[in-house]
Amino acid sequence: MMLVLAQAAPAIPPFRDAAIAGLVGMFTAIGLYHLVFYGMRRHASENLWFALLSLSVGMLGLCYSASLFSAIFPGMTRFRGMVLAEVVAGVSIALLIRTLFNVRFRWWETAALLAFTGCVPAALILPATELRVLHYGVDVVVLLGVVILVSRVVILARGNAPLARLVLGGIAVFGFCVLADLLAEYGALPWVQLVPGAPGAFWGGFLLLIFTFGVATAQRWTLSEMQAGIDPLTGLASRRVLDDELAAEVERVKAGGRSCLLLIDLDGFKRVNDVHGHVKGDEVLRCVGLLLRQHARPGDLAARLGGEEMAVLLRDVDLPRARELAERLRAAVEVMTVPIPGGALSVTASVGVAAATPGHDKTALVHAADKALYMAKAQGRNRVIAA
């Protein structure tokens, strides 16, 4: 992929630099977008690796234009820039796959990746003669790395890992394109060029690879957002989601809507954990969460606040109707049983109900429902009290 830089350049059409600038600009924009996204969400490391991958390929594209490269990287040769870009791209792809699919590298894979990463400073400081030796080694490692990564993703695809087959296809096509360009570089195949003077198979394969990794990265972000919004034990919405919905709902009520909030607390739940253990306690919470999801109407939001306290945001209902729905839910919890050795375990729930008013903010609505819940507890539990 690099010998072409040392060959005598043919007559170059005037649009060549413009075409290269377009490709470089596109990859750089993608990289900067994901870099900014990573800056806002530091736990989303897949965006960091995707950003480095895109930026390194943008730099690789610059290496095919002497004027563009010298303008952006004065003092660095294009050959050195290409070696550096290949190393960073290889490391980025490996780390991106590890992050996207939670791959555990074997010890020798980790050692090889660390050694390959060490080529970054080497590419910056080695003199030209040693740099050419490094270039041949980088080509070999890149090919071996593609083979290893494809094999790992094949295993993931067989295990039905999300989007693994899509990424596998992208890596396979990209690997074939890299191999075709390397064989063309050494005279075994004719050059295929999309942009004169630059290996075209590589660019076509990388465009597809960027697409597949981009879809996988976006899907992972979407999945993490969904998981952050769902309580993993009960399947109910998280408190964060409820807080956001409450804020929006009180504004809708000010515009003439109607909403009510139910706060539900399981009576004497600490004793369930103490007597029957936390495993049975978790099973009770799962069953109650299922009941809430089943009794919630379309458009309502059932959420877990924490511990044994849950909530349901009822939309387009008045207080009498909300109390009726709360009573139905309380009765369903009362008859619910969880099997235990030698019998069945049952629990009861106290429910506080409050209607949102135009004068309520989110805090006031929650306080009103919580006050009603406290009254239900004080009056003997296993009952519904409306504020």
Stockholm file with secondary structure:
# STOCKHOLM 1.0

chainA/1-387         MMLVLAQAAPAIPPFRDAAIAGLVGMFTAIGLYHLVFYGMRRHASENLWFALLSLSVGMLGLCYSASLFSAIFPGMTRFRGMVLAEVVAGVSIALLIRTLFNVRFRWWETAALLAFTGCVPAALILPATELRVLHYGVDVVVLLGVVILVSRVVILARGNAPLARLVLGGIAVFGFCVLADLLAEYGALPWVQLVPGAPGAFWGGFLLLIFTFGVATAQRWTLSEMQAGIDPLTGLASRRVLDDELAAEVERVKAGGRSCLLLIDLDGFKRVNDVHGHVKGDEVLRCVGLLLRQHARPGDLAARLGGEEMAVLLRDVDLPRARELAERLRAAVEVMTVPIPGGALSVTASVGVAAATPGHDKTALVHAADKALYMAKAQGRNRVIAA
#=GR chainA/1-387 SS CCHHHHSCCCCCCTTHHHHHHHHHHHHHHHHHHHHHHHHHCTTCHHHHHHHHHHHHHHHHHHTTCHHHHHHHSTTSCHHHHHHHHHHHHHHHHHHHHHHHHTCCCCHHHHHHHHHHHTHHHHHHHSCHHHHHHHHHHHHHHHHHHHHHHHHHHHHHHHTTCTTHHHHHHHHHHHHHHHHHHHHHHTTSSCCCCSSTTSCHHHHHHHHHHHHHHHHHHHHHHHHHHHHHTBCTTTCCBCHHHHHHHHHHHHHHHHTTCCEEEEEEEETTHHHHHHHHCHHHHHHHHHHHHHHHHHHSCTTCEEEEEETTEEEEEEESCCHHHHHHHHHHHHHHHHHCEEEETTEEEECCEEEEEEECCTTCCHHHHHHHHHHHHHHHHHTTSSSEEEC
#=GC SS_cons         CCHHHHSCCCCCCTTHHHHHHHHHHHHHHHHHHHHHHHHHCTTCHHHHHHHHHHHHHHHHHHTTCHHHHHHHSTTSCHHHHHHHHHHHHHHHHHHHHHHHHTCCCCHHHHHHHHHHHTHHHHHHHSCHHHHHHHHHHHHHHHHHHHHHHHHHHHHHHHTTCTTHHHHHHHHHHHHHHHHHHHHHHTTSSCCCCSSTTSCHHHHHHHHHHHHHHHHHHHHHHHHHHHHHTBCTTTCCBCHHHHHHHHHHHHHHHHTTCCEEEEEEEETTHHHHHHHHCHHHHHHHHHHHHHHHHHHSCTTCEEEEEETTEEEEEEESCCHHHHHHHHHHHHHHHHHCEEEETTEEEECCEEEEEEECCTTCCHHHHHHHHHHHHHHHHHTTSSSEEEC
//
